[in-house]
Amino acid sequence: MKILIKLFIGLLLIVAGYFCFIYFVNYSEGVRAGKLVKFSNKGVLFKTWEGEISQGVSESQIFVFSVEDDEKEVIEDLNRLQGKFVKLHYFERYKKMFWLGDTKYFITKVEEEKDQ
């Protein structure tokens, strides 16, 4: 019985460590710029903020991103700047987590691009 408990605790620690790793460790971070063409709050069980910027004329130049619920200033800025050129600061996680968003890319800061 003690072995089963130790195995269960070990398995639990491995699963918790995995989720901590994919949540807290960033795979990459950077900046993308383009015209904000879509931003919405969607979902049935888990409402998430999702958006797209167009970085060119073709469909392949669309950057799809998510915003975490606690980023209130980012959400307000994106709602206000729909249809305008923006610069998005983001980080990328290793994996998608369905309760946080549809993508691995999460926006941390928005700037209106004045040069366009």
N, C-alpha and C positions, 0 to 999 in steps of 0.2 A: 504493500500500500504506500509506503514512504517513497518508493521509486516512482510510482505513478504521480504522486504529488510533485516530486522534483521535476519530472518530465513535463508536467502541465505548467509549472512555474517557468521552466526554461523556455518552453514554446511560447508562453505569454510574453516573456521578455524579448524574444526574437521578433515577434509580431509587433510589439510596441516599439522596438528599436527601428524596425523597417518603416513604420508609419512616421516616426519622428524624423528619420532621415529624409523621406520624400517630402515631408511638409516643411522642414526648417532649412534644408540644404538647397541652395540655388544652383541650377545647372549652368545658367548664363544670365547675364543682365545687359541691358543696352537701351538704345533710343531708336524709335521708328517715327518717321514723319509721313504725313499724307492727309488726304481729305477725309474727315469723319463722316461716313455714310450711313452708319447704323449704330444705335445704342439702345438697348432695351433690357427690361427685367423680365425673365422668362422662367418657366418651369412649373411643374405640378406639385410635387412634394417638396422639392428644394428650389426656391426662387434664387436665381443667380443673375448677375449683371453681365451681359455679353455685348460686344461691339465689333465693328469692322472699320478699318481705314483703307482707302484706296491709295496705292502707291504708284499707280500708273494707269494705263488704258486697258490692260487685259485682266481677265478673271484671276490669273495666276499671281497678280501683284496685289492681292487683298491680304491684309494682316488681320487675323481674327484674334480677339483677346477677351479676357475676363477681368472683372474687378471684384475684390472681396467686399463684403457688406460693411466692414468697419472703415472703409476708405470713403467717408462721407464727402470730403472736399473734392476728391477725384470724381465721384458720381455727380456732384453738382456741376463741376466744370464740364464734364462730358455732355450732360444734358443741355447746358447753356451753349456749347460750341458745336452743336450738330450742324453739319453742312459746311463747316469752316476747316481750314488747314490747321492741323495740330501737330505737336511733337509729344510723343508718348514715351515716358521712361518706364521700363518694365523689367521684371525678372522672370526667368523660366524655371519651372520645377521639373524634376525628373519624370514624373508621371502625372496624368490627369486624375483629379479626385472629384467625382461627380457631384458631391455636395458643395464644392467650392466654385465650380465653373466647368464649362464645356471645353476649355483649352488648358494648356500648360503655361500660358503667358498671362501674367497678372500686372496690371498697371499700378504704378506707385505715385506718378506725378504727371500732370498735363500742363502743357504750355501752348498758348495760341501762337501759331506761326504767322508773323507779320509780313514776311518777305514775298508771299505769293501774290 
